[in-house]
Amino acid sequence: MARVLIAGCGYVGEAAANTFRERGWEVEGWTATVESVAKLSQRPYSVRAVDVTDHDAMSKPSGEFDVVVHCVSSRGGDEEQYRRLYFTGARNLLRTFPLATLLFTSSTSVYPQTDGSVVDETSPAEPRHEKGKILRETENLVLAAGGIIARLGGIHGPRRSFFLSRFLESGTPPEGNDRLINQVHRDDIVSALLLLAERRAESRGEIFNVVGDRPIKAKKAYEWLSSRLNKPGAVSPTATWERDRGELGRSGGAAHPKRGNSNKHVSNRKLRALGWEPRYPTFESAMSENILPSFDF
């Protein structure tokens, strides 16, 4: 039986651990705190509190793994926190599990394009912001060790949506900020990670964009929500456009507008060619079929 370590059992990681287990993998999950371990205590797999930034904490692993998924969350941390969690964390995992394939969840925010062009894995990824540069350093470290990079778009899913939360809060997108937003549903991220793990022999040393089939403009998303919910929203003149890791944050959250705005159409063609088929390929399908019902709409 193949073994997988999910380093970071948060919003994406817990769902990934559940799915890997259902597909017959032997799963171990790591999380940052004993409180999180307690919350996951009823899961049918082992969960441990391990700090990926502390190599000594990994000194007694439970055995070897075929795949290690590095999907810890920064929870809006600063540049130092990014470096510790992502670069140092990846380095520690590579040292501790040299025989495993490391699968790192990076971000499409490393693409700095602002002209609305289509970008794929061969496009320049030279971010101007420090956090993006740290992600690229981590990607290079993982690729050099034969690992796999999954560049995630902005994450949305059950009980989590930047657009919906912002719509209900402010009602209108900021003026003059009608850029393309690339998102991906949590469950589609999980199916991508599972596919890459299963196809690791041919995916090592490769980068894959994990996004829906087409991006959406902020204005169109708000118009769609307004029509679907028959609600104009609560207009706030002080509404701001904020963003975090990923198009709209690794967890759909918000902070750090100083990183600036990109504007591009991220292609998922390479991952689709490997056999990936997103269940929620568009903003509209994700909202209609899963996200809005999870919010009781």
Backbone torsions as a table, in degrees:
resi	resn	phi	psi	omega
1	MET	NA	129.5	179.1
2	ALA	-68.0	145.0	-178.9
3	ARG	-114.5	138.3	178.2
4	VAL	-131.2	138.0	172.7
5	LEU	-106.2	124.9	174.7
6	ILE	-101.4	100.9	-179.8
7	ALA	-87.9	94.3	-176.9
8	GLY	119.1	79.9	-178.2
9	CYS	-91.4	62.6	176.4
10	GLY	-96.9	-142.7	-175.2
11	TYR	-59.1	-46.4	178.0
12	VAL	-84.6	-44.3	-174.0
13	GLY	-61.7	-41.7	178.8
14	GLU	-63.9	-43.6	178.4
15	ALA	-63.2	-38.0	178.1
16	ALA	-65.4	-44.1	179.2
17	ALA	-59.7	-43.5	179.0
18	ASN	-60.4	-44.0	-176.9
19	THR	-70.0	-43.4	177.0
20	PHE	-57.9	-43.1	179.2
21	ARG	-61.2	-43.7	179.5
22	GLU	-63.6	-29.0	-179.3
23	ARG	-89.8	10.5	172.1
24	GLY	96.0	6.2	177.7
25	TRP	-82.7	149.5	168.1
26	GLU	-84.0	122.6	-169.6
27	VAL	-115.4	139.4	166.0
28	GLU	-128.4	135.7	178.8
29	GLY	-113.5	141.8	173.8
30	TRP	-116.3	140.2	176.3
31	THR	-139.0	166.6	-168.9
32	ALA	-78.0	-27.2	-171.7
33	THR	-131.8	157.2	176.7
34	VAL	-68.8	-26.7	176.9
35	GLU	-63.5	-41.3	178.3
36	SER	-67.8	-36.5	176.3
37	VAL	-59.6	-43.9	-179.7
38	ALA	-60.6	-39.1	-179.9
39	LYS	-65.4	-26.2	-177.5
40	LEU	-103.9	14.4	-172.3
41	SER	-65.4	-21.1	-178.6
42	GLN	-92.3	1.7	179.0
43	ARG	-70.3	149.8	-177.8
44	PRO	-81.9	35.2	176.4
45	TYR	-152.6	163.9	-177.2
46	SER	-76.1	136.9	174.8
47	VAL	-129.1	130.8	-178.4
48	ARG	-127.2	152.6	174.0
49	ALA	-90.9	110.4	-178.0
50	VAL	-137.1	131.2	177.5
51	ASP	-89.9	109.9	-176.3
52	VAL	-68.3	-15.7	179.1
53	THR	-82.5	-8.2	-177.4
54	ASP	-112.2	103.5	-177.1
55	HIS	-61.9	-35.3	-179.6
56	ASP	-64.1	-30.0	179.7
57	ALA	-67.7	-17.1	179.7
58	MET	-99.4	9.7	-170.7
59	SER	-67.6	-18.0	-179.7
60	LYS	-125.7	70.5	-179.8
61	PRO	-67.4	159.6	-178.8
62	SER	-81.1	3.1	-179.1
63	GLY	140.1	-172.6	179.2
64	GLU	-86.5	156.4	177.1
65	PHE	-126.0	149.1	174.6
66	ASP	-77.8	-37.2	-178.9
67	VAL	-137.2	138.6	172.0
68	VAL	-120.1	121.7	178.6
69	VAL	-100.5	116.2	-179.5
70	HIS	-96.7	98.0	-176.1
71	CYS	-134.4	39.1	177.2
72	VAL	-67.7	155.8	179.1
73	SER	-106.3	140.8	177.9
74	SER	-80.4	-17.0	-177.4
75	ARG	51.3	41.9	176.0
76	GLY	75.5	22.3	-178.0
77	GLY	-69.1	170.1	-179.8
78	ASP	-83.3	-173.7	-176.6
79	GLU	-60.9	-39.3	179.7
80	GLU	-63.1	-41.3	177.8
81	GLN	-64.5	-40.6	176.5
82	TYR	-57.4	-48.3	-177.4
83	ARG	-63.3	-41.1	-179.1
84	ARG	-66.2	-48.2	-174.9
85	LEU	-72.5	-42.6	-173.0
86	TYR	-91.8	-60.2	-176.7
87	PHE	-69.5	-54.2	-179.3
88	THR	-64.3	-40.0	178.4
89	GLY	-60.6	-44.0	179.0
90	ALA	-64.4	-42.9	179.4
91	ARG	-61.2	-42.7	179.0
92	ASN	-64.8	-40.8	178.9
93	LEU	-65.6	-39.8	178.0
94	LEU	-64.6	-38.5	179.6
95	ARG	-70.1	-37.5	-176.1
96	THR	-77.7	-34.7	-177.1
97	PHE	-125.8	67.7	-174.6
98	PRO	-66.3	-19.8	-178.5
99	LEU	-90.6	-11.3	-177.6
100	ALA	-85.3	157.6	170.2
101	THR	-88.6	120.6	179.7
102	LEU	-89.8	124.6	178.6
103	LEU	-111.1	110.1	-174.5
104	PHE	-103.5	127.3	176.8
105	THR	-89.0	104.1	178.5
106	SER	-97.2	-149.3	-173.1
107	SER	-147.5	145.7	174.2
108	THR	-71.8	-5.3	176.8
109	SER	-67.7	-10.0	177.2
110	VAL	-72.6	-15.0	175.1
111	TYR	-84.7	118.4	-174.9
112	PRO	-92.1	3.4	-171.8
113	GLN	-58.5	140.2	-177.4
114	THR	-124.4	6.3	-173.2
115	ASP	-100.7	8.8	179.5
116	GLY	77.4	11.0	-176.7
117	SER	-76.2	161.1	175.5
118	VAL	-79.9	130.8	178.7
119	VAL	-122.4	143.4	174.5
120	ASP	-128.4	-169.1	-173.6
121	GLU	-67.4	-14.0	177.9
122	THR	-93.6	-6.3	-179.3
123	SER	-72.5	153.7	178.0
124	PRO	-56.4	131.6	176.1
125	ALA	-123.7	81.2	-176.3
126	GLU	-126.7	74.6	-175.7
127	PRO	-62.2	147.5	179.6
128	ARG	-89.1	-23.8	-177.2
129	HIS	-86.8	150.7	-173.5
130	GLU	-62.7	-39.1	-179.2
131	LYS	-64.3	-38.5	176.8
132	GLY	-63.8	-38.4	178.4
133	LYS	-64.2	-37.1	177.7
134	ILE	-66.0	-40.6	176.8
135	LEU	-61.3	-40.9	179.6
136	ARG	-66.5	-39.1	175.5
137	GLU	-59.9	-42.7	-179.8
138	THR	-66.5	-42.1	176.8
139	GLU	-56.7	-46.7	-178.3
140	ASN	-62.9	-38.9	177.5
141	LEU	-61.4	-46.2	-178.1
142	VAL	-67.8	-43.4	-179.6
143	LEU	-63.5	-38.7	-179.8
144	ALA	-63.2	-25.8	179.5
145	ALA	-93.6	8.4	179.6
146	GLY	81.6	20.2	178.7
147	GLY	-84.0	-174.3	-176.6
148	ILE	-126.3	139.5	179.3
149	ILE	-111.0	127.8	173.0
150	ALA	-112.8	107.9	179.1
151	ARG	-87.8	108.8	-174.5
152	LEU	-88.7	140.6	168.6
153	GLY	-76.3	-174.2	177.8
154	GLY	-63.8	131.2	-172.4
155	ILE	-87.3	130.7	167.9
156	HIS	-136.3	166.0	-176.5
157	GLY	170.3	-164.4	-178.3
158	PRO	-56.9	125.7	179.2
159	ARG	63.6	20.8	-179.7
160	ARG	-150.0	114.3	177.3
161	SER	-159.9	118.8	176.5
162	PHE	-61.2	-48.7	-175.9
163	PHE	-60.6	-46.3	-178.0
164	LEU	-66.3	-44.7	179.7
165	SER	-62.2	-43.6	179.9
166	ARG	-68.5	-37.5	177.7
167	PHE	-61.8	-46.6	-179.1
168	LEU	-67.8	-27.7	-178.9
169	GLU	-82.2	-44.8	-171.1
170	SER	-118.6	-25.7	175.0
171	GLY	86.7	-31.4	-177.0
172	THR	-136.8	146.3	176.2
173	PRO	-72.8	154.3	179.1
174	PRO	-60.8	140.6	-179.2
175	GLU	-64.2	136.7	175.5
176	GLY	77.5	13.4	-178.7
177	ASN	-125.2	46.2	-175.9
178	ASP	-91.2	68.4	-176.4
179	ARG	-100.9	166.4	178.2
180	LEU	-76.0	132.8	179.0
181	ILE	-117.2	126.1	179.4
182	ASN	-101.9	117.1	-178.6
183	GLN	-122.7	167.8	177.0
184	VAL	-151.6	140.3	179.9
185	HIS	-75.5	143.8	-179.6
186	ARG	-52.5	-43.7	-176.9
187	ASP	-67.5	-28.9	176.1
188	ASP	-74.5	-31.0	172.4
189	ILE	-62.6	-45.4	-179.2
190	VAL	-60.4	-44.7	179.7
191	SER	-65.1	-32.6	176.9
192	ALA	-68.0	-44.0	179.5
193	LEU	-62.4	-41.7	178.9
194	LEU	-63.3	-44.2	179.2
195	LEU	-61.8	-45.7	-179.5
196	LEU	-64.2	-35.9	177.1
197	ALA	-66.7	-43.4	-179.6
198	GLU	-69.1	-31.7	-179.1
199	ARG	-104.5	29.9	-173.1
200	ARG	-62.6	-31.2	-177.8
201	ALA	-60.1	-35.7	-179.4
202	GLU	-99.0	-2.1	-176.1
203	SER	-108.9	-6.6	-178.7
204	ARG	-61.3	139.4	179.7
205	GLY	76.2	13.6	-175.9
206	GLU	-116.6	157.8	176.2
207	ILE	-113.6	137.9	177.9
208	PHE	-132.9	130.1	173.4
209	ASN	-80.2	132.9	179.6
210	VAL	-118.1	93.0	-178.3
211	VAL	-143.2	167.2	174.4
212	GLY	-68.6	179.8	-175.6
213	ASP	-71.2	-29.6	178.7
214	ARG	-149.7	143.6	177.7
215	PRO	-76.0	172.5	177.5
216	ILE	-134.6	146.1	175.8
217	LYS	-81.5	146.9	-177.6
218	ALA	-55.1	-44.5	-178.4
219	LYS	-61.1	-42.6	-179.4
220	LYS	-66.1	-38.8	179.0
221	ALA	-61.9	-42.3	-180.0
222	TYR	-68.5	-39.2	178.3
223	GLU	-64.1	-40.3	179.4
224	TRP	-64.2	-45.2	179.1
225	LEU	-63.0	-41.1	-179.9
226	SER	-62.1	-42.3	179.8
227	SER	-69.7	-44.3	-177.1
228	ARG	-65.7	-41.1	-177.3
229	LEU	-91.8	-4.5	-178.1
230	ASN	52.1	47.4	-174.6
231	LYS	-147.7	127.1	179.9
232	PRO	-74.3	-15.8	-176.9
233	GLY	89.6	166.1	-179.8
234	ALA	-94.5	98.6	-173.7
235	VAL	-67.8	130.4	178.4
236	SER	-125.7	121.0	-177.8
237	PRO	-68.4	-11.6	-178.1
238	THR	-103.7	11.5	-179.0
239	ALA	-59.1	138.1	179.5
240	THR	-124.0	156.8	178.2
241	TRP	-102.3	115.0	-176.6
242	GLU	-122.2	157.0	-179.2
243	ARG	-151.8	157.3	-179.8
244	ASP	-132.4	-160.4	-178.5
245	ARG	-57.3	135.2	-174.2
246	GLY	91.3	-179.7	-179.0
247	GLU	-60.0	-44.0	178.1
248	LEU	-133.4	26.4	177.5
249	GLY	107.7	140.7	179.1
250	ARG	-58.5	-34.6	179.0
251	SER	-113.0	20.3	179.8
252	GLY	78.4	8.9	-175.2
253	GLY	-87.3	-162.1	-173.9
254	ALA	-152.8	140.8	173.7
255	ALA	172.1	173.1	171.7
256	HIS	59.1	53.9	176.3
257	PRO	-63.9	-15.3	-179.4
258	LYS	-62.8	-14.2	179.7
259	ARG	-70.7	-16.1	178.8
260	GLY	83.4	169.6	-176.2
261	ASN	-107.9	135.8	171.1
262	SER	-101.7	168.6	-179.4
263	ASN	-153.3	97.8	-175.4
264	LYS	-154.9	163.2	175.9
265	HIS	-108.3	105.4	-178.1
266	VAL	-82.7	127.0	-177.9
267	SER	-87.3	139.3	174.7
268	ASN	-107.7	15.3	-172.5
269	ARG	-58.4	-38.8	-177.6
270	LYS	-64.2	-44.9	-180.0
271	LEU	-68.2	-38.3	176.9
272	ARG	-62.9	-37.2	179.5
273	ALA	-64.5	-24.8	177.7
274	LEU	-78.5	-15.5	178.6
275	GLY	121.4	3.8	-179.3
276	TRP	-76.7	133.8	175.8
277	GLU	-131.5	105.5	-178.3
278	PRO	-65.6	138.1	176.7
279	ARG	-72.4	-30.7	-179.0
280	TYR	-123.1	79.7	-171.4
281	PRO	-72.5	-16.2	-177.4
282	THR	-132.9	163.6	175.1
283	PHE	-57.0	-45.1	-176.4
284	GLU	-63.7	-42.6	-179.4
285	SER	-68.6	-39.9	178.4
286	ALA	-62.6	-44.3	179.9
287	MET	-64.6	-51.3	-174.5
288	SER	-64.2	-44.8	-170.4
289	GLU	-88.8	-20.8	-172.6
290	ASN	-138.7	-51.8	-169.7
291	ILE	-71.2	-51.2	179.9
292	LEU	-59.9	-45.4	176.2
293	PRO	-58.6	-34.4	179.9
294	SER	-67.5	-22.1	176.0
295	PHE	-97.1	11.6	179.4
296	ASP	65.7	31.1	172.9
297	PHE	-99.6	NA	NA
